[in-house]
Amino acid sequence: MKIKKYQGFKALRTGQKKKKSIDVTRHWFKSSKKFYQAGQPFQTFVRKASFRQQEMLEKKIRKIVPELEKRAALEIGPGQEPLISKLDFKKIVFLDLSKAIADKLKASIRQSEIIVGDIRKLPPTITKTKERFGTIVINEVLTHLIPSERIKAIQNMLNLTDSILIIDRKQQSLGEIISASRKKGLKILRNFTGKNSIKTTLSRKKIHESSNINARKARQIQLMQVNFKFIKSFFERNGWEITIKDIESNKIVYTVFTAKRK
Ligand SMILES: C[S@@+](CC[C@H](N)C(=O)[O-])C[C@H]1O[C@@H](n2cnc3c(N)ncnc32)[C@H](O)[C@@H]1O
């Protein structure tokens, strides 16, 4: 999936003399640190969530943490859209891989602890906390871990919390990914209607090639998306209570998953 002009990487490209095309699927897992080195370039569910959707998320959190003012909460990968900053938890801890994000959070949110760290190797300040967290929120972060690391990361936090809220894009079937990519390509191609210069002919060819993906490429994209069925059965095997809800926002379907210790 070569993308020549992808607005999301604007921050990343700043300072580069030559605009290079970026292979999103190849960079997705390896360079999430780079993606966020200058802030958050992606539109996420919470960033665009309607008032009702935000209310729904807050209700979900209150349901899994009944007396939240008596509990501490940890949000991993809050980016610039921390979900729990306005809730009355006794204590809020944020952990993000990006120092730039952590610095921005420090400037905007006062009464919380902000740590630079990796969900795959939680620092002792978190693992050695005496009291369990009321909840751990992981909002659009697991997508940046390679699939085999996702469950490992969750497993390492099972004893640290009484509940977990995970939000991520719903995993699509290969057919859905192929057809969505073609549809997107056609939509872009429509902008070239009537324009016939050499430049537009070349652009047309490139858009055609990049949007007409095969099953192998679709599989790579699918791996970027989180397999919630797998996560659900993991928590069920561990005897946790699960809720799972799909929500559409801006034509993207997200899964909102909660697990609570019984
Ligand atoms: C897509 S953004 C989501 C931000 C925010 N939660 C939202 O929904 O708008 C992903 C965030 O996770 C952080 N992140 C990525 N990989 C991480 C890791 N291994 N450990 C901790 N944070 C990570 C990034 O720095 C970024 O802030």
The ligand as a Gaussian input file, in Angstrom:
#p B3LYP/6-31G(d) Opt

LIG

0 1
 C       -3.646000       5.898000      17.391000
 S       -2.953000       6.769000      18.765000
 C       -4.338000       6.731000      19.856000
 C       -4.343000       7.890000      20.765000
 C       -5.623000       8.058000      21.605000
 N       -5.775000       6.940000      22.514000
 C       -6.832000       8.202000      20.722000
 O       -7.619000       7.256000      20.633000
 O       -6.995000       9.267000      20.119000
 C       -1.842000       5.577000      19.463000
 C       -1.134000       6.060000      20.723000
 O       -0.477000       4.945000      21.315000
 C        0.862000       5.242000      21.596000
 N        1.621000       3.998000      21.463000
 C        1.943000       3.327000      20.339000
 N        2.628000       2.219000      20.614000
 C        2.740000       2.169000      21.977000
 C        3.352000       1.269000      22.894000
 N        4.016000       0.189000      22.458000
 N        3.266000       1.531000      24.223000
 C        2.618000       2.640000      24.675000
 N        2.024000       3.540000      23.852000
 C        2.076000       3.312000      22.522000
 C        1.252000       6.293000      20.569000
 O        2.358000       7.078000      20.988000
 C       -0.042000       7.103000      20.466000
 O       -0.124000       8.097000      21.429000

